[in-house]
């Protein structure tokens, strides 16, 4: 009986040590893998081509490559080219347009800076005439950890 208690105590101690090491490693990894956040404003035409305003600090060029209405929302696929500072990349993303007036896209960087990184984007509808729409939002680039 004593051997079982001793063995159980030893297993609990080893498990606690493993959890501590894993938690420490996760904290170290998360500090270096914070997302890069890019704020933007863009205008989209009726064909699904979106560009940033001339002179903006962020250059966006997005083309909707697939669109499917699904009830009140819509599913879409897009290719987006983004340049800001020394970062330049192309990402392929898909997601949905909500009837509440926002678009959420997720995807992967396929070319350029941070190839293979995950991308998350939320665009909020601002305004627009019948032939265009203005959106503001935030793009999060999650560099992959090595």
Residue pairs with C-beta under 8 A, 6 or more apart in sequence:
29 145
32 145
33 142
33 143
33 145
35 120
35 140
35 141
35 142
35 143
36 87
36 140
36 141
36 142
36 143
37 138
37 139
37 140
37 141
38 58
38 82
38 84
38 138
38 139
38 140
38 141
39 58
39 136
39 137
39 138
40 52
40 56
40 58
40 60
40 136
40 137
40 138
40 139
41 52
41 53
41 56
41 126
41 134
41 135
41 136
42 50
42 51
42 52
42 53
42 60
42 62
42 123
42 134
42 135
42 136
43 50
43 51
43 53
43 128
43 132
43 133
43 134
43 135
44 50
44 62
44 128
44 132
44 133
44 135
45 131
45 132
46 130
46 131
46 132
48 63
48 64
48 65
48 67
48 76
48 78
49 61
49 62
49 63
49 64
50 60
50 61
50 62
50 63
50 64
50 135
51 60
51 61
51 62
52 58
52 59
52 60
52 61
57 84
58 82
58 83
58 84
59 81
59 82
59 83
59 84
60 80
60 81
60 82
61 80
61 81
62 78
62 79
62 80
62 81
63 78
63 79
63 80
64 76
64 77
64 78
65 77
65 78
65 79
66 75
66 76
66 77
66 94
67 74
67 75
67 76
67 77
68 74
68 75
68 76
70 96
72 99
73 96
73 97
73 98
73 99
74 96
74 97
75 94
75 95
75 96
76 94
76 95
76 96
76 97
76 103
76 105
77 92
77 93
77 94
78 92
78 93
78 94
78 105
79 90
79 91
79 92
79 93
80 90
80 91
80 93
80 121
81 88
81 89
81 90
82 88
82 89
82 90
82 91
82 139
86 113
87 113
87 114
87 141
88 112
88 113
89 109
89 111
89 112
89 113
89 114
89 115
89 117
89 141
90 109
90 110
90 111
90 112
91 107
91 108
91 109
91 110
91 119
92 107
92 108
92 110
93 105
93 106
93 107
93 108
93 119
93 121
94 105
94 106
94 107
95 103
95 104
95 105
95 106
95 121
96 103
96 104
97 103
98 104
101 124
101 125
102 122
102 123
102 124
102 125
102 137
103 121
103 122
103 123
103 135
103 137
104 120
104 121
104 122
105 119
105 120
105 121
105 122
105 123
106 118
106 119
106 120
106 121
107 118
107 119
108 116
108 117
108 118
108 119
109 115
109 116
109 117
109 118
109 119
109 141
114 141
114 143
114 144
116 144
117 141
117 142
117 143
117 144
118 141
118 142
118 144
119 139
119 140
119 141
119 142
120 139
120 140
120 142
121 137
121 138
121 139
121 140
122 137
122 138
123 135
123 136
123 137
124 135
124 136
124 137
125 133
125 134
125 135
126 133
126 134
126 135
126 136
127 133
127 134
128 134
